[in-house]
Amino acid sequence: MPDPKTEELQLDEVQRELTERRQAQDAELPGEELAHARRADKHAYLREKLAERARSEDEVASESEGG
């Protein structure tokens, strides 16, 4: 099971990504839209990295339980 902190960080990144995507849709200027879209992409990337970290934590936990 991943560290609770990792799961909390993942949830934070999901919320931030969704917020930025909404702000990109609501942006009135193209520059604002692009800035929010880039921030959303950054949060998506961080969320993916945290998912990798969670999988790694799962692997370590299962290896230590098995042997």
mmCIF file of the C-alpha atoms, coordinates in Angstrom:
data_MODEL
# 
_entry.id   MODEL 
# 
loop_
_atom_site.group_PDB 
_atom_site.id 
_atom_site.type_symbol 
_atom_site.label_atom_id 
_atom_site.label_alt_id 
_atom_site.label_comp_id 
_atom_site.label_asym_id 
_atom_site.label_entity_id 
_atom_site.label_seq_id 
_atom_site.pdbx_PDB_ins_code 
_atom_site.Cartn_x 
_atom_site.Cartn_y 
_atom_site.Cartn_z 
_atom_site.occupancy 
_atom_site.B_iso_or_equiv 
_atom_site.pdbx_formal_charge 
_atom_site.auth_seq_id 
_atom_site.auth_comp_id 
_atom_site.auth_asym_id 
_atom_site.auth_atom_id 
_atom_site.pdbx_PDB_model_num 
ATOM 1  C CA . MET A 1 1  ? 0.000   0.000   0.000   1.00 0.00 ? 1  MET A CA 1 
ATOM 2  C CA . PRO A 1 2  ? 1.420   3.395   -0.919  1.00 0.00 ? 2  PRO A CA 1 
ATOM 3  C CA . ASP A 1 3  ? 2.419   5.832   1.742   1.00 0.00 ? 3  ASP A CA 1 
ATOM 4  C CA . PRO A 1 4  ? -0.616  7.919   2.818   1.00 0.00 ? 4  PRO A CA 1 
ATOM 5  C CA . LYS A 1 5  ? 1.397   11.056  2.046   1.00 0.00 ? 5  LYS A CA 1 
ATOM 6  C CA . THR A 1 6  ? 1.857   9.867   -1.559  1.00 0.00 ? 6  THR A CA 1 
ATOM 7  C CA . GLU A 1 7  ? -1.879  9.309   -1.922  1.00 0.00 ? 7  GLU A CA 1 
ATOM 8  C CA . GLU A 1 8  ? -2.582  12.741  -0.448  1.00 0.00 ? 8  GLU A CA 1 
ATOM 9  C CA . LEU A 1 9  ? -0.161  14.354  -2.887  1.00 0.00 ? 9  LEU A CA 1 
ATOM 10 C CA . GLN A 1 10 ? -1.811  12.525  -5.785  1.00 0.00 ? 10 GLN A CA 1 
ATOM 11 C CA . LEU A 1 11 ? -5.216  13.850  -4.781  1.00 0.00 ? 11 LEU A CA 1 
ATOM 12 C CA . ASP A 1 12 ? -3.799  17.363  -4.487  1.00 0.00 ? 12 ASP A CA 1 
ATOM 13 C CA . GLU A 1 13 ? -2.373  17.155  -7.999  1.00 0.00 ? 13 GLU A CA 1 
ATOM 14 C CA . VAL A 1 14 ? -5.686  15.904  -9.421  1.00 0.00 ? 14 VAL A CA 1 
ATOM 15 C CA . GLN A 1 15 ? -7.505  18.852  -7.849  1.00 0.00 ? 15 GLN A CA 1 
ATOM 16 C CA . ARG A 1 16 ? -4.909  21.340  -9.077  1.00 0.00 ? 16 ARG A CA 1 
ATOM 17 C CA . GLU A 1 17 ? -4.999  19.899  -12.586 1.00 0.00 ? 17 GLU A CA 1 
ATOM 18 C CA . LEU A 1 18 ? -8.798  20.104  -12.737 1.00 0.00 ? 18 LEU A CA 1 
ATOM 19 C CA . THR A 1 19 ? -8.746  23.675  -11.427 1.00 0.00 ? 19 THR A CA 1 
ATOM 20 C CA . GLU A 1 20 ? -6.220  24.747  -14.049 1.00 0.00 ? 20 GLU A CA 1 
ATOM 21 C CA . ARG A 1 21 ? -8.162  23.033  -16.848 1.00 0.00 ? 21 ARG A CA 1 
ATOM 22 C CA . ARG A 1 22 ? -11.330 24.868  -15.784 1.00 0.00 ? 22 ARG A CA 1 
ATOM 23 C CA . GLN A 1 23 ? -9.462  28.154  -15.655 1.00 0.00 ? 23 GLN A CA 1 
ATOM 24 C CA . ALA A 1 24 ? -8.041  27.489  -19.122 1.00 0.00 ? 24 ALA A CA 1 
ATOM 25 C CA . GLN A 1 25 ? -11.580 26.980  -20.453 1.00 0.00 ? 25 GLN A CA 1 
ATOM 26 C CA . ASP A 1 26 ? -12.768 30.178  -18.778 1.00 0.00 ? 26 ASP A CA 1 
ATOM 27 C CA . ALA A 1 27 ? -9.794  32.295  -19.818 1.00 0.00 ? 27 ALA A CA 1 
ATOM 28 C CA . GLU A 1 28 ? -10.597 35.314  -21.924 1.00 0.00 ? 28 GLU A CA 1 
ATOM 29 C CA . LEU A 1 29 ? -7.125  35.844  -23.357 1.00 0.00 ? 29 LEU A CA 1 
ATOM 30 C CA . PRO A 1 30 ? -5.189  33.250  -25.364 1.00 0.00 ? 30 PRO A CA 1 
ATOM 31 C CA . GLY A 1 31 ? -2.106  33.816  -23.199 1.00 0.00 ? 31 GLY A CA 1 
ATOM 32 C CA . GLU A 1 32 ? -4.068  33.081  -20.051 1.00 0.00 ? 32 GLU A CA 1 
ATOM 33 C CA . GLU A 1 33 ? -5.534  29.955  -21.590 1.00 0.00 ? 33 GLU A CA 1 
ATOM 34 C CA . LEU A 1 34 ? -2.086  28.711  -22.579 1.00 0.00 ? 34 LEU A CA 1 
ATOM 35 C CA . ALA A 1 35 ? -0.628  29.433  -19.130 1.00 0.00 ? 35 ALA A CA 1 
ATOM 36 C CA . HIS A 1 36 ? -3.406  27.522  -17.387 1.00 0.00 ? 36 HIS A CA 1 
ATOM 37 C CA . ALA A 1 37 ? -3.126  24.633  -19.852 1.00 0.00 ? 37 ALA A CA 1 
ATOM 38 C CA . ARG A 1 38 ? 0.618   24.399  -19.194 1.00 0.00 ? 38 ARG A CA 1 
ATOM 39 C CA . ARG A 1 39 ? 0.036   24.403  -15.445 1.00 0.00 ? 39 ARG A CA 1 
ATOM 40 C CA . ALA A 1 40 ? -2.587  21.676  -15.851 1.00 0.00 ? 40 ALA A CA 1 
ATOM 41 C CA . ASP A 1 41 ? -0.127  19.613  -17.888 1.00 0.00 ? 41 ASP A CA 1 
ATOM 42 C CA . LYS A 1 42 ? 2.500   20.069  -15.179 1.00 0.00 ? 42 LYS A CA 1 
ATOM 43 C CA . HIS A 1 43 ? 0.076   18.825  -12.519 1.00 0.00 ? 43 HIS A CA 1 
ATOM 44 C CA . ALA A 1 44 ? -0.833  15.840  -14.715 1.00 0.00 ? 44 ALA A CA 1 
ATOM 45 C CA . TYR A 1 45 ? 2.859   15.016  -15.070 1.00 0.00 ? 45 TYR A CA 1 
ATOM 46 C CA . LEU A 1 46 ? 3.398   15.265  -11.313 1.00 0.00 ? 46 LEU A CA 1 
ATOM 47 C CA . ARG A 1 47 ? 0.340   13.081  -10.707 1.00 0.00 ? 47 ARG A CA 1 
ATOM 48 C CA . GLU A 1 48 ? 1.784   10.432  -13.043 1.00 0.00 ? 48 GLU A CA 1 
ATOM 49 C CA . LYS A 1 49 ? 5.121   10.546  -11.214 1.00 0.00 ? 49 LYS A CA 1 
ATOM 50 C CA . LEU A 1 50 ? 3.343   10.123  -7.897  1.00 0.00 ? 50 LEU A CA 1 
ATOM 51 C CA . ALA A 1 51 ? 1.493   7.118   -9.337  1.00 0.00 ? 51 ALA A CA 1 
ATOM 52 C CA . GLU A 1 52 ? 4.861   5.611   -10.269 1.00 0.00 ? 52 GLU A CA 1 
ATOM 53 C CA . ARG A 1 53 ? 6.064   6.277   -6.743  1.00 0.00 ? 53 ARG A CA 1 
ATOM 54 C CA . ALA A 1 54 ? 2.973   4.565   -5.320  1.00 0.00 ? 54 ALA A CA 1 
ATOM 55 C CA . ARG A 1 55 ? 3.567   1.499   -7.507  1.00 0.00 ? 55 ARG A CA 1 
ATOM 56 C CA . SER A 1 56 ? 7.180   1.404   -6.356  1.00 0.00 ? 56 SER A CA 1 
ATOM 57 C CA . GLU A 1 57 ? 6.093   1.622   -2.731  1.00 0.00 ? 57 GLU A CA 1 
ATOM 58 C CA . ASP A 1 58 ? 3.680   -1.271  -3.360  1.00 0.00 ? 58 ASP A CA 1 
ATOM 59 C CA . GLU A 1 59 ? 6.466   -3.368  -4.867  1.00 0.00 ? 59 GLU A CA 1 
ATOM 60 C CA . VAL A 1 60 ? 8.792   -2.704  -1.948  1.00 0.00 ? 60 VAL A CA 1 
ATOM 61 C CA . ALA A 1 61 ? 6.060   -3.542  0.541   1.00 0.00 ? 61 ALA A CA 1 
ATOM 62 C CA . SER A 1 62 ? 5.153   -6.805  -1.197  1.00 0.00 ? 62 SER A CA 1 
ATOM 63 C CA . GLU A 1 63 ? 8.838   -7.828  -1.451  1.00 0.00 ? 63 GLU A CA 1 
ATOM 64 C CA . SER A 1 64 ? 9.421   -7.193  2.244   1.00 0.00 ? 64 SER A CA 1 
ATOM 65 C CA . GLU A 1 65 ? 6.283   -9.157  3.153   1.00 0.00 ? 65 GLU A CA 1 
ATOM 66 C CA . GLY A 1 66 ? 7.301   -12.073 0.982   1.00 0.00 ? 66 GLY A CA 1 
ATOM 67 C CA . GLY A 1 67 ? 10.753  -12.533 2.094   1.00 0.00 ? 67 GLY A CA 1 
# 
